C-alpha cells in the first residue's frame, strides 16, 4: 500500500514538472537560507561554552558614568588578583591580560602582531590544550612565548617549533629573542583571546616579561586597561562578588574613579551575546526572524500553488472516490507528495550547504562549520524537520482537495468556499508585506552607510593610506621617525605624510580629564588625547577654525590644540575666544595653553557622539604608532609599490602592512556592512519567493477564468483589457500590503537608527523605490502569463470542459 502511494506521488510530480520545479526552488531556497542562519546562530550560542568550567567563568566589566574614562571590557589591573587573594572562598582563580602590538621577526619575516601579555593561569584556567610543549612550565621563564598553530606555520612552516625563537620589538625600538615554549591547538571562538574584532591574539607572553614592554601596570589601581576574568568557587553567584568589589574600589581607588566606576561580573557564556549593547543578540534575533519568515513564505507558496493546480486533479479525485477511495487515503496521498517535495528540497539544501556557506560567511563575517563538524544529534533535526514541514505545508491542500464531492470533482467544479480565495490573498499579502519591509530596510541601511563613508566624516579619507611603524618612544626616536617621514614626503606620488599616535579608526590611545584653569576640578571633562605632528591636519584635510596648529619641530609641552566640541564643552563662546586661554589636565601641575581650534571630525563610529579632543605635539609627547600617507590621484598600485620600496630602505626591520582609510572605515562599520549585505540578500530571496507565489495565484485565476477570457475576446475585449482584469486583482492586495508595510518599516528602521548619534532622516525615496520595484516586477510577471492566455484562440478556450 505504501509503495503504491510512493508511485502515485512520484508520477503526479513528474506529470506537472513546472509546478514541481517551482515548489522545489521555493522550498530549497527557504530551507537553504534557514539552514545557514541556524548553523550561524548555533555557532554564536556556543561561543565560550567549551571553556573549562564555563559555568563558573566571569569577566569583570566596567560601567563608567563618563564613557571616556574607559571601555566596558577592561578594568583596573589589581582587581582580579586581590579578589582571589582576599576572598578565596569566593574566587577559585583569575586571569588578566594587557593587549599590545609589536613587530615580530624570524629570519627575513617581519610582521606586526597582536600580543596578549597576561597571568600564568592562561592555560590551566580555561583548559586550552597544547599541540606541543608542557602546559605546566611554558610561562616559567621570562622571555618565553606561547603561539598559536597558525602563527607557527606562518613563521616556520610547521607546528613543532618548541625551543625555536622569534624576535619581538619593544616600544623603545629594542629587539629581544623570545623562546617558543608552547604551541596552542586550534581553539574554538572565545572571549579570552578574541575579546574584540581587532584583538585576535596569536602570541601569549607571561607578565614576568612586562617590564620589557614598559607595561608594569598590573599593580596600578588607576590604569583601567586590563581584560580581567575570575573563576568562581562552586555554588557561588556573581551577586556575592558585588560587595567585595565595592570594598576594594573604596579602599584603593581615587575619588574620581569611585564616583564614575561600577564593576559588574558577567558570565562569559552570556557576555559574548550581550556585549556592545547586545548587538550580537539583536543580530541573531533579526536573522532568526528573517529565516523564519522566508520559510513561512516558501510554505505559503506551496499551499497557494497546490490549490491553484487543483483543477487538473479534480477528475482524478472524483474517479478515485467513485472507485471506493476514502478521504483519509486521499489526504495521505497528498501528504506523501508534500513529503516527496520537502525531502528533495531538504536534500538539495544540504547538498548546496558546502558551497553556500562560504557566500554566507561573507555576509556575517564568520566562517561556518562543515556538515561533518555538526554534533551527532544534528542528524535527527533534518528528519524531524522534513516530517513537520511536510505535514505543515501538505495538510491544507490535502484537506481541501480531498473534501470535494465525487460528482463535483468529476465535473471539474471548484467550490468557492474551499478554494480559500480570501486566505490565499491574505497569504500573498503577507509575502508582499515581508518583501517590502526587508527591501525598504535594505535601502535605509544603504543610505545610512553611505553617510558614514561620505562627507559627514569631517575629514577627507580619499587616497589616505596608513601603516604601523616600529616604536622608539624617546626624543631621538621621534626625530629619527620624523626624518623618515620627510623622506617619504619626497616621493612624487605622495602629497603629504603625517606621524601620529592615533588615526581615525575608533581606537583612541588615551583619555585625560580637563577643565578650564581656575574652575572647580570636579567639573572636569573626559577628553580624548591625540598626539600628532604638524602635518596631521593637512594630511586628513581637517579645517582649522582659529589660531594655529603645531609648527615643525615644536617642542613646547604646554601648548595644545582642541576641537570644536571641546571648545563649547570647556565653556568658551567661540574659537577666537579660546585662543590663548588655559586648561588644566587633572594630575598635571602646569596648565596648558590653547593655541588652535580644529573643526569636529569623527574619530569613532557614528554610533558615538563626537567627544572633546586635545592635540599634543609628537615632539613633546614622544608617542607615535602610525604614518599616514596622502597620495596623489593616479596609479595607486604604483604609489604603494614606491612607498614599499622606500620603506625597505628606511626601515628594513619593519614590515610594511598598510590599509586604505576606506578599509579602516569598513572595519569600523563591519557590523553595518554585514547587515547591509544580509538585508539585500533577504530582500532578493523574499522577492523571488513572493513572485513564485504570484505565479501560482495568476495560474489559478487564469485556470478558473479561461472561458471568461474566451467570451471577452469574442465580444471584442483587447489584450490590454484582459491583462488589466487580472492585474487589478493583485494591485488591490499589493496596495493593502503597502499601507501596512510602510508604517511598520518606518518604525523598525527608526528604531535601528536610534542606535546612532549621527543618523540620516528617513525620507520617501526608500519607500518609493521599494514600492515601484515590487509593483513593476509584479505587473511584468502577470503580463507574461495573461498575455499568453489572452492571445490563445478563443474557440479553444470555449471548447474546454
KEPA-163540 format. One record per residue (C-alpha): x, y, z. Coordinates in steps of 0.1 Angstrom, whole numbers, padded with zeros to 4 digits, always signed. Layout:
# KEPA-163540
XYZ;...
***
This chain:
# KEPA-163540
+0000+0000+0000;+0028+0024+0010;+0047+0015-0022;+0016+0024-0042;+0014+0059-0025;+0050+0065-0034;+0045+0055-0071;+0014+0077-0075;+0031+0106-0058;+0062+0103-0080;+0041+0100-0112;+0020+0130-0102;+0051+0152-0096;+0066+0141-0129;+0034+0149-0148;+0034+0185-0136;+0071+0193-0139;+0068+0231-0140;+0049+0233-0107;+0071+0207-0091;+0102+0227-0101;+0086+0260-0087;+0079+0243-0054;+0113+0227-0051;+0131+0260-0060;+0110+0279-0034;+0113+0253-0007;+0150+0247-0013;+0158+0285-0012;+0139+0289+0020;+0154+0258+0036;+0189+0267+0025;+0187+0302+0040;+0172+0288+0072;+0199+0262+0074;+0227+0287+0070;+0211+0310+0096;+0205+0281+0120;+0242+0270+0118;+0254+0306+0124;+0231+0311+0153;+0242+0278+0169;+0278+0287+0165;+0273+0321+0182;+0254+0305+0211;+0283+0280+0215;+0310+0308+0220;+0327+0304+0254;+0307+0272+0263;+0337+0250+0255;+0359+0266+0281;+0369+0246+0312;+0343+0252+0340;+0324+0276+0317;+0295+0279+0341;+0319+0294+0367;+0338+0318+0344;+0331+0355+0346;+0345+0387+0331;+0348+0419+0352;+0331+0446+0332;+0333+0483+0339;+0304+0507+0338;+0317+0543+0336;+0294+0572+0342;+0318+0591+0319;+0324+0567+0289;+0356+0585+0281;+0373+0571+0312;+0375+0535+0300;+0360+0507+0280;+0335+0482+0293;+0355+0450+0287;+0386+0462+0307;+0391+0472+0343;+0417+0480+0370;+0448+0459+0369;+0450+0445+0405;+0413+0439+0410;+0410+0403+0399;+0442+0393+0418;+0430+0409+0450;+0396+0392+0447;+0414+0358+0446;+0438+0367+0475;+0413+0384+0498;+0383+0363+0491;+0395+0327+0483;+0362+0313+0494;+0345+0331+0465;+0371+0331+0438;+0390+0300+0427;+0412+0315+0400;+0418+0347+0380;+0434+0358+0347;+0443+0393+0334;+0458+0404+0302;+0470+0436+0285;+0469+0438+0247;+0498+0452+0227;+0510+0451+0192;+0546+0449+0181;+0570+0438+0154;+0577+0400+0154;+0606+0388+0133;+0620+0355+0123;+0647+0354+0097;+0635+0376+0068;+0599+0376+0080;+0587+0408+0098;+0551+0413+0108;+0532+0434+0133;+0513+0411+0156;+0488+0412+0184;+0503+0401+0217;+0485+0391+0249;+0506+0399+0280;+0489+0382+0310;+0490+0359+0340;+0504+0324+0340;+0470+0309+0347;+0460+0313+0310;+0461+0276+0300;+0450+0260+0332;+0421+0282+0339;+0404+0277+0306;+0416+0242+0296;+0433+0254+0264;+0454+0224+0251;+0489+0225+0236;+0499+0207+0204;+0535+0209+0216;+0550+0219+0249;+0544+0214+0287;+0515+0234+0299;+0529+0235+0335;+0562+0251+0326;+0555+0272+0294;+0554+0305+0313;+0580+0297+0339;+0609+0317+0324;+0609+0353+0312;+0612+0359+0275;+0592+0328+0267;+0562+0328+0244;+0533+0305+0235;+0520+0309+0200;+0490+0295+0180;+0495+0268+0154;+0486+0293+0127;+0515+0316+0137;+0538+0287+0139;+0530+0278+0103;+0532+0314+0093;+0568+0319+0106;+0583+0283+0104;+0561+0264+0080;+0554+0237+0107;+0538+0234+0142;+0565+0216+0161;+0587+0247+0169;+0595+0242+0206;+0628+0259+0215;+0628+0279+0183;+0628+0317+0189;+0613+0348+0175;+0625+0384+0179;+0599+0408+0194;+0604+0445+0195;+0595+0467+0225;+0583+0503+0224;+0619+0517+0227;+0628+0500+0194;+0649+0473+0211;+0646+0437+0200;+0649+0406+0222;+0647+0369+0214;+0617+0350+0229;+0619+0313+0231;+0588+0294+0220;+0578+0270+0248;+0543+0260+0236;+0521+0258+0205;+0484+0260+0211;+0460+0236+0195;+0432+0251+0174;+0408+0269+0197;+0371+0275+0192;+0360+0311+0193;+0361+0326+0228;+0362+0359+0246;+0396+0353+0262;+0418+0355+0231;+0393+0374+0209;+0376+0399+0231;+0372+0424+0203;+0373+0422+0165;+0407+0438+0165;+0422+0417+0193;+0427+0384+0176;+0458+0375+0195;+0484+0349+0183;+0512+0354+0208;+0509+0349+0246;+0535+0361+0270;+0535+0360+0308;+0537+0392+0329;+0572+0383+0340;+0583+0400+0308;+0561+0430+0312;+0589+0454+0321;+0605+0447+0287;+0574+0463+0271;+0572+0491+0297;+0538+0477+0308;+0543+0474+0345;+0506+0484+0353;+0494+0451+0367;+0495+0466+0402;+0483+0501+0393;+0448+0510+0406;+0445+0540+0383;+0450+0522+0349;+0418+0506+0337;+0432+0488+0306;+0432+0451+0317;+0407+0425+0305;+0401+0407+0338;+0385+0373+0344;+0376+0353+0375;+0366+0317+0381;+0341+0314+0410;+0341+0287+0435;+0313+0261+0432;+0278+0274+0441;+0290+0310+0443;+0269+0336+0423;+0281+0369+0408;+0259+0388+0432;+0281+0376+0461;+0311+0394+0445;+0295+0428+0444;+0302+0438+0480;+0339+0427+0478;+0343+0446+0446;+0328+0478+0461;+0350+0474+0491;+0382+0471+0471;+0373+0501+0450;+0367+0522+0481;+0399+0510+0497;+0423+0515+0468;+0410+0540+0442;+0407+0577+0439;+0375+0597+0444;+0373+0603+0407;+0373+0566+0399;+0350+0557+0428;+0325+0583+0415;+0325+0570+0380;+0332+0533+0380;+0310+0503+0388;+0325+0469+0383;+0300+0442+0373;+0309+0405+0369;+0292+0390+0339;+0291+0353+0330;+0313+0346+0300;+0286+0324+0283;+0263+0354+0284;+0288+0382+0279;+0296+0375+0243;+0259+0377+0232;+0252+0408+0252;+0284+0429+0246;+0282+0461+0226;+0247+0468+0239;+0235+0433+0229;+0243+0439+0192;+0251+0403+0186;+0220+0390+0203;+0200+0416+0183;+0216+0404+0151;+0208+0367+0160;+0172+0376+0167;+0169+0396+0134;+0184+0368+0113;+0163+0342+0130;+0131+0361+0123;+0142+0367+0087;+0149+0330+0083;+0115+0321+0099;+0096+0345+0076;+0114+0332+0045;+0105+0296+0054;+0069+0307+0060;+0068+0324+0026;+0081+0292+0010;+0054+0273+0028;+0027+0298+0017;+0039+0293-0019;+0035+0256-0017;-0001+0259-0003;-0011+0285-0029;+0004+0267-0059;-0010+0233-0047;-0045+0248-0046;-0040+0267-0078;-0032+0235-0096;-0061+0216-0080;-0083+0219-0111;-0061+0195-0130;-0066+0168-0103;-0104+0171-0098;-0112+0142-0122;-0086+0121-0106;-0101+0127-0072;-0136+0121-0084;-0127+0088-0101;-0108+0076-0070;-0138+0084-0048;-0162+0066-0072;-0140+0036-0071;-0142+0035-0033;-0112+0057-0023;-0117+0070+0012;-0109+0106+0022;-0081+0097+0046;-0064+0078+0017;-0066+0109-0004;-0052+0130+0024;-0023+0106+0029;-0017+0106-0008;-0013+0144-0009;+0008+0144+0023;+0030+0119+0006;+0035+0143-0023;+0044+0171+0000;+0068+0147+0018;+0085+0140-0015;+0089+0177-0023;+0102+0186+0011;+0126+0157+0012;+0140+0165-0022;+0143+0202-0013;+0160+0195+0020;+0185+0171+0004;+0193+0197-0022;+0197+0224+0005;+0221+0202+0024;+0240+0194-0008;+0243+0231-0015;+0254+0239+0020;+0292+0235+0014;+0290+0260-0015;+0266+0284+0001;+0284+0286+0035;+0314+0305+0020;+0290+0330+0005;+0271+0333+0037;+0304+0337+0056;+0309+0370+0037;+0276+0383+0048;+0281+0376+0085;+0319+0379+0086;+0325+0345+0101;+0332+0310+0086;+0306+0284+0092;+0315+0248+0102;+0312+0220+0077;+0284+0194+0079;+0309+0168+0092;+0315+0190+0123;+0279+0190+0133;+0272+0172+0166;+0258+0137+0162;+0224+0146+0174;+0220+0170+0145;+0212+0140+0123;+0178+0139+0139;+0170+0175+0132;+0166+0172+0094;+0145+0141+0097;+0122+0159+0122;+0122+0190+0101;+0111+0170+0070;+0082+0154+0088;+0070+0186+0105;+0073+0207+0073;+0056+0180+0052;+0026+0179+0075;+0025+0217+0078;+0025+0225+0041;+0007+0195+0029;-0022+0194+0054;-0043+0223+0040;-0041+0213+0003;-0048+0177+0013;-0078+0187+0033;-0092+0210+0006;-0087+0186-0024;-0100+0155-0006;-0131+0174+0005;-0147+0177-0030;-0178+0156-0036;-0174+0129-0063;-0199+0145-0087;-0183+0180-0084;-0148+0166-0088;-0158+0146-0120;-0175+0177-0134;-0144+0197-0127;-0162+0222-0104;-0141+0241-0079;-0162+0251-0049;-0157+0287-0039;-0158+0281-0002;-0129+0256-0004;-0107+0274-0028;-0099+0298+0000;-0097+0330-0021;-0095+0353+0009;-0070+0331+0026;-0047+0329-0004;-0049+0367-0009;-0041+0371+0027;-0011+0348+0024;+0001+0366-0007;-0003+0399+0011;+0019+0385+0039;+0046+0378+0013;+0043+0413-0002;+0045+0427+0033;+0076+0408+0042;+0094+0415+0009;+0085+0453+0011;+0097+0457+0047;+0130+0439+0040;+0136+0458+0008;+0129+0492+0024;+0152+0483+0053;+0180+0474+0029;+0176+0508+0012;+0176+0527+0045;+0207+0508+0057;+0224+0517+0025;+0217+0554+0029;+0230+0554+0065;+0262+0535+0055;+0267+0559+0025;+0265+0587+0050;+0292+0570+0071;+0316+0570+0042;+0306+0603+0028;+0311+0640+0036;+0298+0636+0072;+0332+0623+0084;+0347+0657+0089;+0379+0647+0071;+0389+0635+0037;+0395+0598+0036;+0402+0595-0001;+0437+0584-0011;+0448+0581+0025;+0469+0551+0034;+0480+0542+0070;+0507+0519+0082;+0520+0510+0117;+0557+0518+0124;+0582+0504+0148;+0584+0524+0181;+0612+0541+0198;+0594+0564+0222;+0624+0586+0230;+0632+0621+0217;+0658+0606+0195;+0633+0580+0183;+0608+0607+0174;+0634+0628+0155;+0645+0597+0136;+0609+0589+0126;+0602+0625+0116;+0633+0623+0093;+0619+0591+0078;+0586+0609+0073;+0603+0637+0054;+0620+0611+0032;+0586+0596+0023;+0572+0631+0015;+0598+0635-0012;+0582+0606-0032;+0565+0620-0064;+0533+0601-0057;+0529+0613-0021;+0512+0646-0013;+0516+0646+0025;+0528+0623+0053;+0520+0626+0089;+0533+0608+0121;+0508+0603+0149;+0498+0581+0178;+0461+0579+0165;+0443+0576+0133;+0405+0579+0129;+0399+0542+0134;+0379+0543+0167;+0409+0532+0188;+0418+0562+0209;+0452+0559+0227;+0444+0577+0259;+0420+0599+0278;+0426+0628+0301;+0403+0648+0324;+0403+0685+0315;+0388+0717+0329;+0392+0754+0324;+0420+0767+0346;+0406+0784+0377;+0374+0764+0378;+0364+0736+0401;+0384+0703+0392;+0352+0684+0400;+0338+0700+0368;+0365+0684+0346;+0355+0667+0314;+0369+0634+0300;+0388+0642+0268;+0404+0622+0241;+0441+0628+0239;+0456+0628+0204;+0493+0630+0195;+0504+0642+0161;+0530+0661+0141;+0525+0694+0123;+0512+0676+0091;+0482+0658+0105;+0456+0684+0096;+0469+0688+0060;+0471+0650+0055;+0435+0644+0066;+0424+0679+0054;+0407+0688+0087;+0397+0725+0088;+0415+0748+0113;+0389+0772+0128;+0412+0796+0147;+0447+0800+0158;+0474+0777+0145;+0483+0740+0146;+0518+0727+0156;+0548+0741+0139;+0576+0719+0125;+0598+0709+0155;+0576+0725+0181;+0586+0710+0215;+0566+0731+0239;+0547+0706+0261;+0523+0733+0274;+0506+0742+0242;+0476+0722+0228;+0450+0723+0201;+0414+0715+0209;+0384+0705+0187;+0352+0724+0183;+0334+0700+0207;+0360+0708+0234;+0356+0745+0227;+0320+0745+0239;+0325+0718+0265;+0351+0739+0284;+0328+0769+0283;+0343+0791+0255;+0319+0811+0234;+0338+0808+0201;+0370+0797+0186;+0388+0830+0187;+0380+0835+0224;+0396+0801+0232;+0430+0811+0217;+0454+0819+0245;+0432+0805+0272;+0445+0780+0297;+0433+0745+0305;+0442+0722+0334;+0447+0685+0329;+0438+0667+0361;+0470+0652+0376;+0494+0677+0360;+0509+0706+0379;+0512+0731+0350;+0483+0743+0328;+0483+0741+0290;+0476+0769+0266;+0451+0766+0237;+0469+0777+0205;+0444+0764+0180;+0409+0751+0174;+0401+0725+0147;+0367+0715+0133;+0349+0684+0146;+0356+0651+0128;+0345+0616+0135;+0373+0597+0152;+0350+0569+0163;+0319+0553+0149;+0288+0574+0143;+0271+0555+0170;+0290+0577+0194;+0288+0615+0198;+0320+0634+0189;+0340+0639+0221;+0362+0667+0233;+0397+0663+0219;+0431+0676+0229;+0460+0675+0204;+0496+0672+0217;+0527+0676+0196;+0546+0644+0190;+0578+0663+0197;+0568+0669+0233;+0548+0638+0240;+0572+0613+0222;+0545+0587+0214;+0536+0575+0179;+0522+0545+0161;+0512+0554+0126;+0524+0570+0094;+0495+0584+0073;+0501+0589+0036;+0480+0613+0015;+0486+0600-0021;+0482+0620-0052;+0454+0608-0076;+0467+0584-0102;+0480+0549-0102;+0475+0538-0066;+0493+0504-0071;+0524+0522-0084;+0522+0546-0054;+0521+0517-0029;+0550+0500-0046;+0571+0531-0044;+0563+0535-0007;+0571+0499-0001;+0605+0501-0017;+0613+0532+0002;+0601+0515+0034;+0625+0486+0029;+0654+0510+0026;+0645+0533+0055;+0631+0506+0079;+0644+0472+0068;+0634+0455+0101;+0598+0466+0100;+0571+0452+0077;+0550+0475+0055;+0514+0465+0064;+0492+0492+0051;+0455+0500+0050;+0435+0524+0030;+0412+0546+0051;+0383+0530+0032;+0393+0496+0046;+0398+0511+0080;+0363+0525+0080;+0350+0492+0067;+0364+0475+0098;+0349+0502+0120;+0315+0497+0104;+0318+0459+0098;+0285+0451+0116;+0267+0477+0095;+0282+0464+0062;+0273+0429+0071;+0238+0439+0080;+0235+0457+0046;+0246+0425+0027;+0222+0404+0048;+0192+0427+0042;+0198+0428+0005;+0201+0390+0004;+0169+0386+0024;+0152+0412+0002;+0161+0394-0030;+0152+0360-0016;+0119+0373-0003;+0111+0389-0036;+0118+0357-0055;+0096+0336-0032;+0068+0363-0034;+0070+0362-0072;+0067+0324-0072;+0035+0330-0051;+0022+0354-0077;+0029+0329-0104;+0008+0304-0086;-0021+0328-0079;-0021+0340-0115;-0022+0304-0128;-0052+0297-0106;-0070+0328-0117;-0064+0320-0154;-0073+0284-0149;-0107+0293-0133;-0115+0321-0158;-0103+0305-0191;-0138+0305-0206;-0144+0341-0194;-0113+0351-0212;-0126+0334-0244;-0160+0351-0241;-0145+0385-0235;-0123+0381-0266;-0153+0371-0288;-0171+0402-0275;-0142+0424-0286;-0120+0428-0255;-0084+0437-0262;-0053+0420-0248;-0047+0451-0226;-0083+0449-0212;-0079+0413-0203;-0044+0418-0188;-0057+0447-0166;-0086+0424-0154;-0060+0402-0137;-0036+0429-0127;-0061+0449-0107;-0069+0419-0086;-0032+0418-0074;-0028+0455-0072;-0055+0456-0045;-0036+0430-0025;-0003+0449-0031;-0019+0482-0022;-0032+0469+0012;+0003+0454+0018;+0019+0488+0011;-0004+0505+0036;+0007+0481+0063;+0044+0477+0053;+0054+0513+0051;+0045+0523+0087;+0060+0491+0100;+0092+0496+0080;+0094+0532+0092;+0090+0522+0129;+0116+0493+0126;+0142+0514+0108;+0137+0544+0130;+0144+0522+0160;+0175+0509+0143;+0188+0544+0135;+0182+0554+0172;+0214+0535+0179;+0234+0562+0161;+0243+0596+0175;+0246+0608+0139;+0219+0594+0116;+0200+0602+0084;+0165+0613+0082;+0142+0587+0067;+0128+0601+0035;+0104+0590+0009;+0130+0575-0015;+0134+0541+0001;+0096+0536+0002;+0090+0548-0033;+0119+0527-0047;+0107+0496-0029;+0070+0501-0040;+0080+0508-0076;+0103+0478-0078;+0078+0453-0064;+0049+0468-0083;+0068+0467-0116;+0080+0431-0112;+0045+0420-0102;+0029+0437-0133;+0055+0422-0156;+0051+0387-0142;+0013+0389-0145;+0015+0403-0181;+0038+0375-0191;+0011+0349-0181;-0021+0368-0190;-0009+0378-0225;-0002+0342-0232;-0038+0334-0222;-0052+0364-0240;-0037+0355-0273;-0050+0319-0272;-0076+0311-0298;-0110+0318-0280;-0126+0288-0297;-0101+0265-0280;-0109+0282-0246;-0147+0279-0251;-0144+0242-0260;-0125+0233-0228;-0145+0213-0203;
***
